[in-house]
Structure formats: C-alpha cells, structure tokens
C-alpha cells in the first residue's frame, strides 16, 4: 500500500524493476560432476544455460567456470564447454586450478620443474613461466634416476647434450600419468636442492618451494565410483618425503578449490565481466555450484567466512589471505609477499559480501552416504577427504542449499535473487 503519493509509488516500482534486471550476483560453476561426467554431458546442464543467455548468446549474469582440472589451456576448456552447453564461452570465463599462478611473478623468471599431463610447457608459458622443464626432460638428462619400470631402464647410456640450470621451484599442475617416475624425480629434486644428479642432503630443509594446484582427493567420471585425483598423488608425495626425511613437505602455495586464493581470483574474473558489460551495480553475492563437499562447499563457505570477516573490519586495510585459513599450520602457505603487488591490489578491491554454496547431486556428493544433516554430531564419524593442511570444520562442509542438478540450482538462485532476465 502506497502512503507517499503516486510519484513515490512509481519510483519505487521502477527501482525494484531495475534491480530485477541488473544482476547483483554471479555464478561460479564447477564442471566435473555438475556439467559433465567424464566426457558425457549431464542433461540438466544445457537446459540450465539456455536460461542464462539471451538470443545473442550474451550472459544475463556474470559466470565463471571454476574447475580443479589443470591439464589444458583455458581456451581448450572454453571450446569444450561451448560445445557441451550450446552457448559461447570465452577463455576469460574459465578458471583452471593453475590460473592463480599468473600472480606469482617472482617465480616466472626461475627454472621450475612442472608435473602433470597435457601440454605442460604451453600451460606454464601461458601463465608467465619463462624456464619450465618437464619430468620427461629431467628423465632424459638423468636416465639413471627412473628405474622402477625395468623395461624403461636405459640399455646404453649416452651423454646428454641438454644442460639444465638449477631447479628453483616445483609446480604441480595435476596428476601425472606415470606416478612412480614423477614421485621419484620430484623427491630427487627436493632432496638435492634442485640438482637431481647429486646425492641427497637431508639437512637442506626447508626444501625449495613447491606450488601445488588441485587438491581433489577424488573426482567423478563415467565410473560408478569416484576416481583418484591430484590430491591422492599429493598424499603419496607428502608421505614419501616424510618417510625418507622425517619432516613435513611444505607448500609455498596451494591453489584450486577450496583455497581462498582461488575464490579471490574467481571474484576478480566476475568483476571483470561486469565491468566489460558496464553493469554499474556491484556484484555482492557469489553462488558457487558444485558436487563435492570437501572442495566446492568447503571452499565457498571458507571464502564466505573470509568475506564476512573482511567486511566486519571497517576502515582497516584489506590484506590478501592467500594462506590456508583454518589450516593446521600457520606456516608459509602462499604468503602475501609471494604475490605480485599489482595483483594484490586487484584482489583486495573485492566488492562481494557473501559466497553461497549450492550442492548438486549429480557428481561426487551422494545424499545417502555423505555428512548427515547434524554435522556437529558426525564429526568423529566423518572421513575428511580434504587436504592435510586444511582442518575439518563441520560448519564449512554444510551447504547453504542442496538441489538435484544444475538446472534446479539456476532456478533456485533466480528465485532467491528475485531476478528476471530480459
């Protein structure tokens, strides 16, 4: 009922109409288990994305695809998504697990060993690394190091023409193909301070920096049960290192969900889309849609906690919390001074106030076997699949919303935001 006259009523109506058209929120979509299973599209995905674009293929709302995959370039993933979803996706909408490495410029001029699969050198160079070398290059230079597979042991030794500089950091992009080779040679590099042809020196501790992307213990493909992810490879590496040295493997940076740094970078991409479309209204709420309690939900809730704490510190300077908040160690996990200053200022200009977690039931999450509704009572019975450097906080693995699939997620969020695209 209007009490202030017809003009006020008209202005009020126009204001609410404007709010329903201009977005004040953005989507962060996981890919595996939300949009696809392996290479098979989930039917609800195409339906959902028809609701997100206009007749010209422009998005009504800022959208970023936040995947823990790291075995390809952003453009290739964008092309795959465009084909699967039937809408045009640009590489600027895609965030791989390794994308935040663009900010770690202090390592870009150094010789770094890269582990994973796919076009590793192309990925590393696209991120800014000038001197990346692969495990295979290292194996060719030092053929006596890789001897687990008897059939791959060298029959005749030829002197290598390749001269390698000291390796100053190790970058783990994702799970490799030959785990025994990668585990062996990475340990060699760490225990020789970057000179893998030398004898081990256990006193060299802490070891050279290790930057790791994608901590997923498991991921979902076409198989009935989840498959090993890069997190499983990291568990192997960490335990081998500790078994040999008696000391913990330390990470200079952990990237990919659930790291806060990943969500800070994703929000930066959301803001960039809004600016490009000249949407004046700030993006205040992020909706993270995923299928994994220990990565998608944990990460979104952790970032929401960060945003709430940041916004409660009125007038205080915002600092980038790149280290793992809530982790067991306050040690050197992606310290602020590792990030280039220009990037720090970009990330610190966050306008979001909330990050809401939306869990779908088409991937890793099984509503019949996962964390019960009363997570406080289930803490001792729940196996924590997150990374070693994150602690299990029951509040962080409780989603804000649970829906059947991504199409239902889009419908729910539009309803929550009272959003009517036109």
C-alpha positions as CSV (number, residue, x, y, z in Angstrom):
1,X,0.0,0.0,0.0
2,X,1.5,3.4,-1.0
3,X,1.4,6.2,1.5
4,X,3.6,8.8,-0.2
5,X,1.6,9.6,-3.4
6,X,1.7,8.2,-6.9
7,X,5.1,9.6,-7.8
8,X,6.8,7.7,-4.9
9,X,5.0,4.5,-5.8
10,X,6.1,4.8,-9.4
11,X,9.7,5.4,-8.4
12,X,9.6,2.5,-6.1
13,X,8.2,0.3,-8.8
14,X,10.8,1.4,-11.3
15,X,13.6,0.8,-8.7
16,X,12.5,-2.7,-8.0
17,X,12.1,-3.4,-11.7
18,X,15.6,-2.2,-12.3
19,X,17.0,-4.4,-9.5
20,X,15.3,-7.4,-11.0
21,X,17.0,-6.8,-14.4
22,X,20.6,-5.8,-13.4
23,X,22.5,-8.6,-11.7
24,X,24.0,-8.1,-8.2
25,X,25.2,-11.7,-8.1
26,X,27.4,-14.0,-10.1
27,X,27.8,-17.8,-10.7
28,X,30.9,-19.9,-10.0
29,X,30.2,-23.3,-11.7
30,X,32.2,-26.4,-11.1
31,X,32.5,-28.6,-14.2
32,X,33.1,-32.3,-13.4
33,X,30.0,-33.7,-11.7
34,X,28.0,-30.5,-12.3
35,X,28.0,-30.1,-16.1
36,X,29.7,-33.3,-17.3
37,X,30.7,-36.8,-16.0
38,X,34.0,-37.5,-17.7
39,X,33.2,-36.5,-21.3
40,X,29.4,-37.1,-21.1
41,X,27.3,-34.0,-20.6
42,X,24.8,-34.0,-17.8
43,X,21.4,-33.4,-19.4
44,X,20.3,-30.6,-17.0
45,X,23.4,-28.5,-17.9
46,X,22.2,-27.5,-21.4
47,X,18.8,-26.6,-20.1
48,X,20.3,-24.5,-17.3
49,X,22.5,-22.5,-19.6
50,X,19.7,-21.7,-22.0
51,X,18.2,-19.7,-19.1
52,X,21.4,-17.8,-18.6
53,X,21.9,-16.2,-22.1
54,X,19.9,-14.0,-24.4
55,X,19.2,-14.6,-28.1
56,X,22.6,-13.2,-29.0
57,X,24.4,-15.6,-26.6
58,X,25.2,-12.9,-24.0
59,X,25.0,-13.8,-20.4
60,X,22.4,-12.1,-18.2
61,X,24.7,-12.7,-15.1
62,X,28.5,-12.9,-14.7
63,X,29.6,-16.6,-15.0
64,X,32.9,-18.1,-14.2
65,X,33.7,-21.8,-14.6
66,X,36.0,-22.8,-11.6
67,X,37.5,-26.2,-12.2
68,X,40.2,-28.0,-10.4
69,X,41.4,-29.5,-13.7
70,X,44.8,-28.4,-14.9
71,X,45.7,-30.4,-17.9
72,X,44.9,-28.0,-20.7
73,X,44.8,-24.3,-21.6
74,X,41.8,-22.1,-20.8
75,X,40.9,-21.8,-24.5
76,X,40.6,-25.5,-25.0
77,X,38.3,-25.8,-21.9
78,X,36.2,-22.9,-23.2
79,X,35.8,-24.6,-26.6
80,X,34.8,-27.8,-24.9
81,X,32.2,-26.0,-22.7
82,X,30.8,-24.1,-25.7
83,X,30.2,-27.4,-27.5
84,X,28.7,-29.1,-24.4
85,X,26.4,-26.3,-23.3
86,X,25.5,-24.9,-26.7
87,X,26.4,-21.3,-25.7
88,X,29.5,-19.3,-26.5
89,X,32.1,-19.5,-23.7
90,X,35.2,-17.3,-23.7
91,X,38.5,-18.2,-22.1
92,X,38.1,-15.3,-19.7
93,X,35.2,-17.1,-18.2
94,X,37.3,-20.2,-17.4
95,X,39.4,-20.6,-14.3
96,X,41.7,-23.6,-14.2
97,X,43.2,-24.7,-10.9
98,X,46.6,-23.2,-12.1
99,X,45.1,-19.8,-13.1
100,X,46.3,-18.0,-9.9
101,X,49.9,-18.8,-10.8
102,X,49.7,-15.7,-13.0
103,X,50.0,-13.7,-9.8
104,X,53.2,-15.4,-8.6
105,X,55.6,-13.4,-10.8
106,X,58.6,-13.9,-8.5
107,X,58.8,-17.4,-9.9
108,X,58.2,-16.6,-13.6
109,X,61.9,-16.0,-14.4
110,X,63.2,-19.0,-12.4
111,X,63.8,-22.5,-13.7
112,X,60.8,-24.6,-12.5
113,X,60.0,-28.3,-12.7
114,X,56.4,-28.9,-13.9
115,X,54.5,-32.1,-13.2
116,X,51.2,-33.2,-14.6
117,X,49.8,-34.1,-18.0
118,X,48.7,-32.3,-21.2
119,X,50.7,-29.6,-22.9
120,X,52.7,-28.7,-19.8
121,X,55.2,-26.3,-21.4
122,X,52.4,-24.4,-23.2
123,X,50.4,-24.1,-20.0
124,X,53.4,-23.0,-18.0
125,X,54.4,-20.4,-20.6
126,X,50.9,-19.1,-20.9
127,X,50.9,-18.5,-17.1
128,X,54.1,-16.5,-17.5
129,X,56.9,-19.0,-16.7
130,X,60.0,-18.5,-18.8
131,X,62.1,-21.5,-17.9
132,X,59.8,-24.5,-17.3
133,X,61.1,-28.0,-17.7
134,X,59.2,-31.3,-17.6
135,X,59.7,-34.5,-15.8
136,X,60.4,-36.1,-19.2
137,X,63.2,-33.6,-19.9
138,X,64.7,-34.3,-16.5
139,X,64.5,-38.1,-17.1
140,X,66.3,-37.7,-20.4
141,X,69.0,-35.7,-18.7
142,X,69.4,-38.2,-15.8
143,X,68.4,-41.6,-17.2
144,X,69.6,-43.5,-14.1
145,X,67.1,-41.9,-11.8
146,X,64.0,-43.6,-13.2
147,X,64.4,-47.4,-12.7
148,X,61.1,-48.7,-11.2
149,X,60.0,-49.9,-14.6
150,X,62.6,-52.4,-15.7
151,X,61.6,-52.1,-19.4
152,X,62.3,-48.4,-19.3
153,X,65.8,-48.7,-17.8
154,X,68.4,-47.5,-20.3
155,X,70.3,-50.3,-22.1
156,X,73.1,-48.0,-23.2
157,X,74.0,-44.7,-21.6
158,X,74.7,-41.7,-23.9
159,X,76.0,-38.4,-22.6
160,X,73.1,-35.9,-22.6
161,X,73.6,-32.8,-24.7
162,X,71.0,-31.0,-22.5
163,X,72.4,-28.8,-19.8
164,X,69.9,-27.8,-17.1
165,X,70.1,-24.9,-14.7
166,X,69.4,-25.3,-11.1
167,X,65.7,-26.1,-10.5
168,X,64.4,-23.4,-8.1
169,X,60.8,-24.5,-7.6
170,X,58.4,-27.4,-8.3
171,X,55.0,-26.7,-9.8
172,X,52.4,-29.5,-9.5
173,X,49.7,-28.9,-12.1
174,X,47.8,-32.1,-11.7
175,X,48.0,-35.9,-11.5
176,X,50.7,-37.3,-13.9
177,X,50.4,-40.5,-16.0
178,X,53.4,-42.3,-14.6
179,X,53.2,-41.7,-10.9
180,X,56.4,-43.7,-9.9
181,X,58.5,-41.6,-12.3
182,X,57.1,-38.3,-11.1
183,X,57.3,-39.2,-7.4
184,X,60.9,-40.4,-7.8
185,X,62.2,-37.4,-9.7
186,X,60.3,-34.8,-7.6
187,X,61.8,-36.3,-4.4
188,X,65.2,-36.2,-6.1
189,X,64.8,-32.5,-6.9
190,X,63.7,-31.7,-3.3
191,X,66.4,-33.7,-1.6
192,X,69.2,-32.2,-3.7
193,X,68.0,-28.6,-3.6
194,X,67.4,-28.5,-7.3
195,X,70.4,-30.6,-8.5
196,X,68.8,-34.1,-9.0
197,X,72.0,-35.6,-10.3
198,X,73.7,-35.0,-6.9
199,X,73.5,-37.2,-3.7
200,X,70.7,-36.5,-1.2
201,X,71.3,-33.9,1.5
202,X,68.7,-34.2,4.2
203,X,70.0,-31.1,6.0
204,X,68.7,-29.0,3.1
205,X,65.4,-28.0,4.9
206,X,63.2,-26.3,4.2
207,X,63.3,-27.6,0.7
208,X,62.9,-25.5,-2.5
209,X,59.4,-24.0,-3.0
210,X,56.6,-26.3,-4.1
211,X,53.5,-24.8,-5.6
212,X,50.5,-27.2,-6.0
213,X,47.3,-26.9,-7.9
214,X,44.2,-29.0,-7.4
215,X,43.9,-30.8,-4.1
216,X,41.0,-33.1,-5.1
217,X,41.4,-36.5,-3.5
218,X,38.9,-37.9,-6.0
219,X,36.8,-36.8,-8.9
220,X,33.8,-38.2,-10.7
221,X,33.9,-39.6,-14.3
222,X,31.8,-42.3,-16.0
223,X,32.7,-45.0,-13.5
224,X,30.2,-45.8,-10.7
225,X,32.7,-44.7,-8.0
226,X,35.0,-41.6,-7.8
227,X,38.5,-41.9,-9.3
228,X,41.9,-40.8,-7.9
229,X,42.6,-37.1,-8.2
230,X,45.7,-35.0,-7.9
231,X,45.1,-34.9,-4.1
232,X,45.8,-38.6,-4.0
233,X,49.1,-38.0,-5.8
234,X,50.0,-35.3,-3.3
235,X,49.2,-37.7,-0.4
236,X,51.8,-40.1,-1.9
237,X,54.4,-37.4,-2.3
238,X,53.9,-36.0,1.2
239,X,54.2,-39.4,2.8
240,X,57.2,-40.5,0.8
241,X,59.0,-37.2,1.7
242,X,58.2,-37.6,5.4
243,X,59.1,-41.3,5.4
244,X,62.5,-40.5,4.0
245,X,63.3,-37.3,5.9
246,X,61.1,-37.4,9.0
247,X,59.9,-33.9,8.1
248,X,56.8,-32.5,6.6
249,X,56.7,-31.5,2.9
250,X,55.8,-27.8,2.9
251,X,53.9,-25.9,0.2
252,X,54.6,-22.4,-0.8
253,X,51.2,-22.1,-2.3
254,X,48.1,-24.3,-2.6
255,X,45.7,-23.5,-5.4
256,X,42.4,-24.8,-6.7
257,X,39.3,-25.3,-4.6
258,X,38.9,-25.0,-1.6
259,X,41.8,-22.4,-1.4
260,X,40.6,-18.9,-0.6
261,X,43.1,-17.6,-3.2
262,X,41.1,-19.5,-5.9
263,X,37.9,-17.7,-4.9
264,X,39.5,-14.3,-4.7
265,X,40.8,-14.8,-8.3
266,X,37.4,-16.1,-9.4
267,X,35.7,-13.0,-8.0
268,X,38.2,-10.8,-9.8
269,X,37.1,-12.5,-13.1
270,X,33.4,-11.9,-12.2
271,X,34.1,-8.2,-11.6
272,X,35.9,-8.0,-14.9
273,X,32.9,-9.4,-16.7
274,X,30.6,-6.9,-15.0
275,X,32.9,-4.0,-15.9
276,X,33.1,-5.2,-19.5
277,X,29.2,-5.2,-19.8
278,X,29.2,-1.8,-17.9
279,X,26.9,-3.1,-15.2
280,X,27.1,-0.4,-12.6
281,X,25.6,-2.4,-9.8
282,X,28.3,-4.1,-7.7
283,X,28.3,-7.9,-7.6
284,X,27.6,-8.6,-4.0
285,X,26.8,-12.3,-3.8
286,X,28.6,-15.2,-5.4
287,X,26.8,-18.6,-5.8
288,X,29.3,-21.5,-6.0
289,X,27.6,-24.5,-7.6
290,X,29.5,-27.8,-7.1
291,X,29.2,-31.5,-6.4
292,X,31.9,-32.0,-3.8
293,X,31.5,-31.3,-0.1
294,X,35.3,-31.1,0.6
295,X,36.2,-28.8,-2.2
296,X,33.2,-26.9,-3.7
297,X,31.2,-26.5,-0.5
298,X,34.2,-26.2,1.9
299,X,35.8,-23.6,-0.4
300,X,32.7,-21.5,-0.9
301,X,32.0,-21.5,2.8
302,X,35.6,-20.7,3.7
303,X,35.5,-17.7,1.3
304,X,32.2,-16.6,2.7
305,X,33.8,-16.6,6.2
306,X,36.7,-14.5,4.8
307,X,34.3,-12.0,3.2
308,X,32.3,-11.7,6.5
309,X,35.4,-11.1,8.5
310,X,36.8,-8.6,5.9
311,X,33.6,-6.6,5.8
312,X,33.4,-6.5,9.6
313,X,36.8,-4.8,9.8
314,X,35.5,-1.4,8.9
315,X,38.3,1.0,7.9
316,X,41.1,-1.5,8.2
317,X,43.4,-2.2,5.3
318,X,42.4,-5.4,3.5
319,X,45.2,-7.9,3.1
320,X,45.2,-10.9,0.8
321,X,44.7,-14.0,2.8
322,X,46.4,-16.3,0.3
323,X,47.5,-18.8,3.0
324,X,45.1,-21.5,4.1
325,X,42.7,-20.0,6.6
326,X,41.7,-22.6,9.2
327,X,44.6,-24.9,8.3
328,X,46.6,-26.8,10.8
329,X,49.7,-24.9,10.2
330,X,50.2,-21.1,10.0
331,X,53.4,-21.7,8.0
332,X,54.4,-20.4,4.6
333,X,51.3,-21.4,2.6
334,X,51.1,-18.9,-0.2
335,X,52.4,-15.9,1.9
336,X,51.2,-12.4,0.9
337,X,54.6,-11.4,-0.3
338,X,54.7,-14.2,-2.9
339,X,52.0,-12.4,-4.9
340,X,52.9,-9.5,-7.2
341,X,51.8,-6.1,-5.7
342,X,49.7,-5.2,-8.7
343,X,47.7,-8.4,-8.3
344,X,47.3,-7.9,-4.5
345,X,45.6,-4.5,-5.1
346,X,43.4,-6.1,-7.8
347,X,42.2,-8.9,-5.4
348,X,41.9,-6.5,-2.5
349,X,39.2,-4.5,-4.3
350,X,36.7,-7.2,-3.7
351,X,33.1,-5.9,-3.6
352,X,31.3,-9.2,-2.7
353,X,29.8,-9.6,0.7
354,X,28.7,-13.3,0.5
355,X,29.6,-16.5,-1.2
356,X,26.8,-19.1,-1.0
357,X,27.4,-22.8,-1.5
358,X,24.9,-24.8,-3.7
359,X,25.4,-28.6,-3.8
360,X,24.1,-30.7,-6.6
361,X,23.5,-34.5,-6.5
362,X,24.9,-35.4,-10.0
363,X,28.6,-36.0,-9.1
364,X,30.7,-36.9,-6.1
365,X,28.1,-36.0,-3.5
366,X,25.8,-38.9,-2.5
367,X,22.9,-37.7,-0.2
368,X,22.7,-41.2,1.3
369,X,26.3,-41.7,2.3
370,X,27.8,-38.2,2.9
371,X,27.8,-36.0,6.0
372,X,24.5,-36.3,7.9
373,X,22.3,-33.2,8.5
374,X,23.6,-32.7,12.0
375,X,27.3,-32.3,11.2
376,X,28.2,-31.4,14.8
377,X,27.4,-34.9,15.9
378,X,29.0,-36.6,12.9
379,X,32.5,-35.1,13.1
380,X,34.1,-38.1,14.6
381,X,32.4,-40.5,12.1
382,X,33.2,-38.5,9.0
383,X,36.3,-39.2,6.9
384,X,37.8,-35.9,5.9
385,X,38.8,-36.1,2.2
386,X,40.3,-32.6,2.2
387,X,44.0,-31.7,2.0
388,X,46.2,-32.3,5.0
389,X,46.7,-28.6,5.5
390,X,43.0,-27.9,6.0
391,X,41.2,-28.9,9.1
392,X,37.8,-30.4,9.2
393,X,35.3,-27.8,10.3
394,X,31.8,-29.2,10.3
395,X,30.4,-25.8,9.5
396,X,32.4,-25.5,6.4
397,X,31.1,-28.7,4.8
398,X,27.4,-27.8,5.3
399,X,26.0,-26.4,2.1
400,X,23.6,-23.4,2.0
401,X,21.4,-25.3,-0.5
402,X,21.1,-28.8,-1.8
403,X,19.4,-29.3,-5.2
404,X,19.1,-32.2,-7.6
405,X,21.1,-30.7,-10.5
406,X,22.5,-27.5,-12.0
407,X,19.2,-26.6,-13.7
408,X,17.4,-26.6,-10.3
409,X,20.4,-24.6,-9.0
410,X,19.8,-21.8,-11.6
411,X,16.1,-21.8,-10.9
412,X,16.7,-21.5,-7.1
413,X,19.2,-18.7,-7.4
414,X,17.0,-16.7,-9.7
415,X,14.2,-17.1,-7.2
416,X,16.4,-16.1,-4.3
417,X,17.6,-13.0,-6.1
418,X,14.2,-12.1,-7.5
419,X,15.9,-11.9,-10.8
420,X,14.0,-11.7,-14.1
421,X,16.4,-11.6,-17.1
422,X,15.1,-9.8,-20.1
